[in-house]
Amino acid sequence: MDTVFQFLFQFLGQFFGSIFNGIVTILGAFNIPEYISIITRYANTLGGLAWVVAIIATLLLVAVFVFIILLIVKSVRKSIKNRQARKDAGSLVKEVQALNREVMRLNLEKDKILSMKVSQIGLNPNEISELTGEEIETLNQGEEAETDGDTGGVRFLKLTQLDELWADYQPPEYDNDITLPEFCDRFRLFACSRLGLYYDIAMIRRFVAAFASTRLIVLQGISGTGKTSLAYAFGKYVSNPSVICPVQPSWRDRSELFGYFNEFTKKYNETELLRAMYEANFNENVYLVILDEMNIARVEYYFAEMLSILEMPRRDEWVVDLVPSQWKNDPKQFKNGKFTLPPNMWYCGTINNDDSTFAVTDKVYDRAMPINIDNKGVAFEAPDTPPVVINYKHFEAILNKAKADNPVSADTLSKLALVDDYIIAHFRVAFGNRIMKQIKDYVPAYVGTGGTEIDGLDYILARKVLRKFEALNLSYIRDEIDGLIAYMDELFGEENMGECKSYLRMLKKLV
């Protein structure tokens, strides 16, 4: 054990002893008494020139000492300063991070408050990015003008003007003796003689029968075939011009249809469609709204609420919630900020299927009645035919009479069920109760216009059911298409179901 201690003493002593000797040597350079002793020993032997050299050497050595001391002091001060700077920088970074977190939290709170105000006051979301800082500050702080009924302010200017305009309205003499076939024939002759538009009678019958099956009619096909013109001509024919609403690519919500309340002007931005809806409740005229180029924006975005409302079985449930509260001077037809859609209004959308438009989803197609217009009309001669003055009650009455007088036959329904089973088995495609109800409404109405039951079934089956094949992989169903055509020939005869078979052959060519 003593040997170990002796080893450690000598081994470590060599290291620490050398360091100690180095420190002693460095400190020896500052041994002032020794320098004085050296000068004293040589004072009597140095001559005049030697003294000059000695003095210079002494001054140089003093300068070196001073330089070393200054260097040490400067290094210590710089080290202390850098350490303080690093400490201050760390504190600033932590403070900045804390401030950033607080700013993010406040921005989130501000966005939540703005979102709640937007939902409560009906402000158009697309306008938020256009607000000035002063306007946003006003909205955040709640520096609003008075909004109660005692201010006398009018926020629905156009609609309140309609209240005055229609206050003393007297209905015209309606032509309520016209039959459904006469209605269609005269419509075709009117479009030709008064407007220079040419449609075959089958197209007119399909269009008019569509009013019996749904509130939304879709006219689709290539550009320039007269889709918008057909809906426009219908408004002229019933002596109540159609309301044309050109759809814009920016349409994303219902505010494009109904307008919105501007919180800063305290006015409601009323659209032409809202004005027409409000006006329609004052009379019994037939109203048709044209949503021109309706798929230039996503239909299921801006028209979603309308699709749901018009599905309601009772018309008193067709209610739109426009504003959260009622003002004293709001339009007379409003109740607690809610408005009931008119029963005498239908909606007609035109669709061009090209690269500049959006695909229309099944949600829309299932609720609408699509009518294809793919051919230009052939000119013909027609006698001058005036428009009709008809109210919507009689128009609905002749459509309902056609449905009651011409129900789909049991034989046709059984054949339709067989076709449905075949399509499910071979194509895995089925249709629900909504489409079945539309078939039972559309086909009798088509017969009532002067058409045949088999042609009516052929058209709606092609446009409502077989259209769903476009979502399938056509390469896999190509061979099954010939089997379906043969099965239809067997059930309905080779001379019938031309629309369905033509559509199936077109699908086959796409492969």
C-alpha positions in Angstrom: 0.0 0.0 0.0 2.9 2.4 0.8 4.3 1.6 -2.7 1.1 2.7 -4.3 1.1 6.0 -2.4 4.7 6.6 -3.2 4.0 6.0 -6.9 1.0 8.4 -6.9 3.0 11.0 -5.1 5.9 10.9 -7.6 3.7 10.5 -10.6 1.2 13.3 -9.9 3.9 15.4 -8.3 5.8 15.6 -11.6 2.7 17.0 -13.3 1.5 19.5 -10.6 5.1 20.4 -9.7 5.9 21.4 -13.3 2.8 23.6 -13.4 3.7 25.2 -10.1 7.3 25.9 -11.3 5.8 27.5 -14.5 3.6 29.7 -12.4 6.6 30.7 -10.1 8.7 31.4 -13.2 6.0 33.7 -14.7 5.5 35.5 -11.4 9.3 35.8 -11.2 9.1 38.2 -14.2 7.3 40.6 -11.9 9.9 40.4 -9.0 10.6 44.2 -8.7 13.0 44.0 -5.7 15.3 41.7 -7.8 15.4 44.2 -10.6 16.3 47.0 -8.1 19.1 44.8 -6.6 20.6 44.3 -10.1 20.6 48.0 -10.8 22.3 48.7 -7.4 25.1 46.2 -8.1 26.0 47.7 -11.4 25.5 51.4 -10.4 29.2 52.1 -9.7 30.6 50.3 -12.7 28.3 51.8 -15.5 29.6 54.7 -17.5 27.7 57.6 -19.2 26.7 55.7 -22.4 26.1 52.5 -20.4 23.6 54.4 -18.2 21.7 55.5 -21.3 21.4 51.9 -22.5 20.4 50.7 -19.0 17.7 53.4 -18.7 16.3 52.5 -22.2 16.2 48.8 -21.2 14.4 49.6 -18.0 11.8 51.7 -19.9 11.2 48.9 -22.4 10.8 46.4 -19.6 8.3 48.7 -17.9 6.4 49.1 -21.1 6.2 45.4 -21.6 4.9 45.0 -18.0 2.3 47.7 -18.6 1.2 46.1 -21.9 0.8 42.7 -20.4 -1.2 44.1 -17.5 -3.5 46.1 -19.9 -3.9 43.0 -22.1 -5.0 40.9 -19.1 -7.4 43.6 -17.9 -8.9 44.0 -21.4 -9.3 40.3 -21.8 -11.1 40.0 -18.5 -13.4 42.9 -19.3 -14.2 41.5 -22.7 -15.0 38.1 -21.3 -17.3 39.7 -18.7 -19.0 41.8 -21.4 -19.5 38.8 -23.8 -21.0 36.8 -20.9 -23.5 39.6 -20.1 -24.3 40.0 -23.9 -25.1 36.3 -24.2 -27.3 36.5 -21.1 -29.1 39.6 -22.5 -29.6 38.0 -25.9 -31.0 34.8 -24.3 -33.4 36.9 -22.3 -34.5 38.8 -25.4 -35.1 35.6 -27.4 -37.3 34.3 -24.6 -39.2 37.5 -24.4 -39.7 37.6 -28.2 -40.9 34.0 -28.2 -43.4 34.8 -25.4 -44.7 37.9 -27.3 -45.1 35.8 -30.5 -47.1 33.3 -28.6 -49.3 36.0 -27.2 -49.8 37.6 -30.7 -50.9 34.2 -32.1 -53.3 33.7 -29.2 -54.8 37.1 -29.7 -55.1 36.6 -33.5 -56.9 33.3 -32.9 -59.3 35.0 -30.5 -59.9 37.8 -33.0 -60.6 35.3 -35.8 -63.1 33.5 -33.6 -64.9 36.7 -32.7 -65.0 37.8 -36.4 -66.3 34.3 -37.4 -69.1 34.5 -34.8 -70.1 38.0 -35.9 -70.1 36.9 -39.5 -72.4 34.0 -38.8 -74.7 36.2 -36.6 -75.0 39.2 -38.9 -74.9 37.6 -42.3 -71.8 39.3 -43.5 -70.5 37.9 -46.8 -67.3 35.9 -45.9 -65.7 37.0 -49.2 -65.7 40.6 -48.0 -63.6 40.0 -44.9 -60.3 40.2 -46.8 -61.5 43.6 -48.3 -62.2 45.3 -44.9 -60.0 48.1 -43.8 -58.2 48.1 -40.5 -60.6 50.8 -39.2 -63.6 48.7 -40.2 -62.3 45.6 -38.5 -61.5 47.6 -35.4 -65.1 48.9 -35.5 -66.4 45.4 -35.8 -64.2 44.1 -33.0 -65.0 46.9 -30.6 -68.7 46.7 -31.4 -69.0 50.4 -32.4 -72.1 49.8 -34.4 -75.0 52.0 -35.4 -78.3 51.4 -33.8 -80.1 48.3 -35.2 -83.4 48.2 -33.5 -86.7 48.9 -35.0 -87.0 52.4 -33.4 -84.3 53.9 -35.6 -86.6 53.9 -38.7 -83.8 52.5 -40.8 -84.7 50.3 -43.8 -82.3 47.5 -44.6 -84.3 45.7 -47.3 -84.8 48.7 -49.6 -86.0 46.9 -52.8 -88.3 44.5 -50.9 -90.0 47.2 -48.9 -90.6 49.1 -52.2 -92.3 46.0 -53.5 -94.6 46.1 -50.5 -95.8 49.5 -51.7 -95.8 48.7 -55.4 -98.0 45.6 -55.0 -100.2 46.9 -52.3 -103.1 47.6 -54.7 -102.4 44.8 -57.1 -105.4 43.5 -59.1 -104.8 40.1 -60.8 -105.3 40.0 -64.6 -107.8 37.8 -66.5 -106.1 34.4 -66.6 -106.6 32.0 -69.5 -107.5 29.0 -67.3 -109.3 27.0 -70.0 -106.1 25.9 -71.9 -105.3 22.2 -71.8 -101.8 20.7 -71.5 -101.5 19.6 -75.1 -102.7 23.0 -76.3 -100.2 24.7 -73.9 -97.3 22.7 -75.5 -98.5 23.3 -79.1 -99.0 27.0 -78.6 -95.6 27.3 -76.9 -93.9 25.8 -79.9 -95.7 28.1 -82.3 -95.2 31.2 -80.1 -91.4 30.6 -79.9 -91.3 30.3 -83.7 -93.6 33.2 -84.7 -92.6 35.7 -82.1 -89.1 34.9 -81.2 -87.7 33.0 -84.2 -86.8 30.0 -82.1 -87.4 26.5 -83.5 -88.0 23.4 -81.3 -89.5 20.1 -82.2 -92.7 19.2 -80.3 -90.9 16.3 -78.5 -88.5 18.8 -76.9 -91.3 21.1 -75.8 -93.2 18.1 -74.3 -90.1 17.0 -72.4 -89.5 20.5 -71.0 -93.1 21.1 -69.9 -93.5 17.6 -68.4 -90.4 18.3 -66.3 -92.3 20.9 -64.4 -94.5 18.1 -63.0 -91.6 16.1 -61.5 -89.2 18.6 -59.9 -88.6 22.2 -59.1 -85.1 22.1 -60.7 -84.8 21.5 -64.5 -81.4 21.2 -66.1 -80.9 21.9 -69.8 -77.6 20.5 -71.0 -75.8 20.0 -74.2 -73.3 21.7 -76.5 -73.1 25.4 -76.7 -75.4 27.3 -79.1 -78.3 24.8 -79.3 -80.8 27.1 -77.6 -80.8 26.0 -73.9 -81.1 29.5 -72.4 -83.4 30.6 -75.2 -85.8 27.8 -74.4 -86.1 28.9 -70.8 -86.2 32.5 -71.8 -89.0 31.8 -74.4 -91.0 30.0 -71.7 -91.1 33.2 -69.5 -92.2 35.3 -72.5 -94.9 32.7 -73.4 -96.5 32.7 -69.9 -96.4 36.6 -69.9 -93.9 36.8 -67.1 -90.3 37.2 -68.3 -87.8 34.7 -66.8 -85.3 36.0 -64.2 -81.8 35.4 -65.6 -79.0 34.9 -63.0 -75.6 34.5 -64.7 -73.6 32.2 -62.5 -70.0 33.4 -61.7 -67.0 31.2 -61.1 -66.6 32.8 -57.6 -69.9 31.6 -56.3 -69.3 29.4 -53.2 -72.3 29.9 -50.9 -75.9 30.9 -50.6 -75.2 34.6 -50.3 -74.8 34.7 -54.1 -78.4 33.7 -54.4 -80.1 35.5 -51.5 -77.6 38.3 -50.8 -76.2 39.3 -47.4 -76.4 41.9 -44.7 -73.6 44.5 -44.7 -72.8 45.3 -41.1 -71.2 48.6 -41.8 -73.8 50.1 -44.1 -76.7 48.5 -42.1 -78.2 47.5 -45.5 -79.0 44.1 -46.9 -77.5 43.5 -50.3 -80.5 42.2 -52.2 -80.0 40.1 -55.3 -82.3 40.1 -58.3 -83.3 36.5 -57.4 -84.3 37.5 -53.9 -86.3 40.4 -55.3 -88.1 38.0 -57.8 -88.8 35.5 -55.0 -90.4 38.2 -52.8 -92.4 39.6 -55.7 -93.7 36.2 -56.7 -95.5 35.9 -53.3 -97.8 38.8 -54.3 -99.3 37.2 -57.4 -100.1 33.8 -59.0 -98.0 34.2 -62.1 -95.7 31.4 -63.2 -92.0 32.4 -62.4 -89.0 30.7 -64.0 -85.4 31.5 -62.8 -82.6 30.8 -65.2 -79.3 29.9 -63.6 -77.2 30.5 -66.7 -74.0 28.4 -67.0 -74.8 27.0 -63.5 -71.8 24.6 -63.5 -69.2 27.3 -64.0 -69.1 27.1 -60.2 -69.8 24.1 -58.0 -73.6 23.8 -57.9 -73.5 21.8 -54.7 -71.9 24.7 -53.0 -74.1 27.7 -53.7 -77.4 25.8 -54.4 -77.1 23.2 -51.6 -79.6 24.9 -49.3 -82.1 25.3 -52.1 -81.8 21.6 -53.0 -82.6 20.7 -49.4 -85.5 23.2 -48.9 -87.3 22.2 -52.2 -87.2 18.6 -51.1 -89.5 19.4 -48.2 -93.0 17.8 -48.8 -94.9 20.8 -47.4 -94.6 24.2 -49.0 -94.9 26.0 -45.7 -91.6 24.4 -44.8 -89.8 26.1 -47.7 -88.3 28.6 -45.3 -85.0 30.6 -45.7 -83.4 32.2 -42.7 -82.0 35.5 -44.0 -81.3 37.6 -40.9 -81.1 36.7 -37.2 -83.7 39.2 -36.0 -86.7 41.2 -37.1 -86.6 45.0 -37.5 -89.6 47.2 -37.4 -89.3 48.3 -41.1 -88.5 44.8 -42.5 -90.6 43.6 -45.5 -94.1 42.5 -44.5 -93.6 38.9 -45.7 -90.7 38.4 -43.3 -91.3 36.6 -40.0 -88.5 36.8 -37.4 -86.0 37.3 -40.2 -87.3 34.3 -42.1 -88.8 34.2 -45.6 -90.9 31.5 -47.3 -90.0 30.6 -50.9 -92.9 31.2 -53.4 -94.9 28.2 -54.6 -95.2 29.6 -58.1 -91.4 29.6 -58.9 -89.4 27.0 -60.8 -85.6 27.0 -61.4 -83.9 26.1 -64.7 -80.1 25.7 -65.0 -78.2 25.5 -68.2 -75.1 23.4 -68.4 -72.2 23.2 -70.9 -70.0 20.1 -70.4 -66.6 21.3 -71.3 -63.1 21.8 -69.7 -64.1 25.2 -68.3 -66.9 23.9 -66.1 -67.3 21.6 -63.1 -68.9 18.2 -63.2 -72.4 18.1 -61.8 -72.6 15.6 -58.9 -75.3 12.9 -58.4 -76.7 14.9 -55.6 -77.8 17.6 -58.1 -78.8 15.2 -60.9 -80.9 13.1 -58.7 -83.0 16.1 -57.6 -83.3 17.7 -61.0 -84.8 16.7 -64.3 -82.0 16.8 -67.0 -83.0 17.5 -70.6 -80.5 17.2 -73.4 -80.5 19.7 -76.2 -77.9 18.5 -78.7 -79.3 19.5 -82.0 -80.1 22.9 -83.6 -83.8 23.5 -84.3 -85.1 23.1 -87.9 -86.9 26.1 -89.2 -90.6 25.8 -90.0 -93.6 28.1 -90.7 -95.9 29.0 -87.9 -98.9 31.3 -87.6 -98.6 34.3 -85.3 -99.3 33.0 -81.8 -99.7 35.3 -78.8 -98.5 34.4 -75.3 -100.8 33.0 -72.7 -101.8 34.5 -69.4 -101.9 31.6 -67.0 -101.6 31.4 -63.3 -99.5 28.8 -61.5 -102.5 27.1 -59.9 -104.0 26.2 -63.3 -100.6 25.2 -64.6 -100.1 22.8 -61.7 -103.7 21.7 -62.1 -103.4 20.5 -65.7 -100.1 18.8 -64.8 -101.7 17.1 -61.8 -104.6 16.1 -64.0 -102.3 14.5 -66.5 -100.6 12.5 -63.6 -104.0 11.4 -62.3 -105.4 10.5 -65.8 -102.3 8.7 -67.1 -100.6 6.7 -64.3 -97.8 4.4 -65.4 -99.3 1.1 -66.3 -98.7 -2.0 -64.2 -97.1 -3.7 -67.3 -94.6 -0.9 -67.7 -93.8 -0.8 -64.0 -93.1 -4.6 -64.0 -90.8 -4.2 -67.0 -89.1 -1.3 -65.3 -88.5 -3.5 -62.2 -87.0 -6.2 -64.4 -84.6 -3.7 -66.0 -83.7 -2.5 -62.6 -82.9 -6.0 -61.4 -80.8 -6.6 -64.6 -78.8 -3.4 -64.1 -78.1 -4.2 -60.5 -77.0 -7.7 -61.3 -74.7 -6.7 -64.2 -73.6 -3.1 -63.5 -74.0 -2.8 -59.7 -76.0 0.4 -60.2 -79.4 1.1 -58.5 -81.7 4.1 -58.1 -83.7 5.1 -55.1 -87.2 6.1 -54.2 -86.6 9.7 -55.3 -86.0 8.7 -58.9 -88.9 6.2 -58.8 -91.2 9.0 -57.7 -90.0 11.3 -60.5 -90.6 8.6 -63.0 -94.2 8.2 -61.8 -94.6 12.0 -62.0 -92.8 12.7 -65.3 -94.1 9.8 -67.5 -97.8 10.6 -66.9 -97.2 14.3 -67.4 -95.4 13.5 -70.7 -98.3 11.5 -71.8 -100.6 14.4 -70.9 -98.6 16.7 -73.1 -99.4 14.4 -76.1 -96.5 12.0 -75.9 -96.5 8.2 -75.3 -95.8 6.3 -72.1 -93.0 4.3 -73.6 -91.2 7.4 -74.9 -91.5 9.2 -71.6 -90.1 6.2 -69.7 -87.4 5.8 -72.4 -86.2 9.5 -71.9 -86.2 9.6 -68.1 -84.6 6.2 -67.8 -81.8 7.3 -70.1 -81.2 10.7 -68.3 -81.7 9.6 -64.7 -80.5 6.0 -64.5 -78.3 5.0 -67.3 -76.4 8.3 -66.9 -74.9 6.8 -63.7 -72.9 4.4 -66.0 -70.5 7.3 -66.7 -69.1 6.9 -63.2 -68.1 3.3 -64.0 -65.1 1.9 -65.7 -66.4 1.7 -69.2 -63.8 -0.9 -70.2 -65.2 -3.4 -67.8 -68.9 -2.9 -68.7 -68.3 -2.7 -72.5 -69.4 -6.3 -73.1 -72.4 -6.0 -70.7 -73.8 -3.0 -72.7 -74.8 -5.3 -75.6 -76.6 -7.6 -73.3 -78.6 -4.7 -71.8 -79.6 -3.5 -75.2 -80.7 -7.0 -76.2 -82.7 -7.3 -72.9 -84.5 -4.0 -73.6 -85.3 -5.2 -77.1 -86.8 -8.3 -75.6 -88.9 -6.5 -73.0 -90.0 -3.4 -74.9 -89.5 -4.3 -78.6 -86.7 -3.3 -81.0 -88.6 -0.2 -82.2 -88.9 1.3 -78.7 -86.4 2.7 -76.1 -84.4 4.5 -78.7 -83.0 7.1 -76.3 -81.7 4.4 -73.9 -80.1 2.3 -76.7 -78.6 5.4 -78.4 -77.1 6.5 -75.1 -75.7 3.0 -74.4 -74.1 2.8 -77.8 -72.5 6.2 -77.3 -71.0 4.9 -74.0 -69.6 1.9 -75.8 -67.9 4.2 -78.4 -66.1 6.0 -75.6 -64.1 2.9 -74.6 
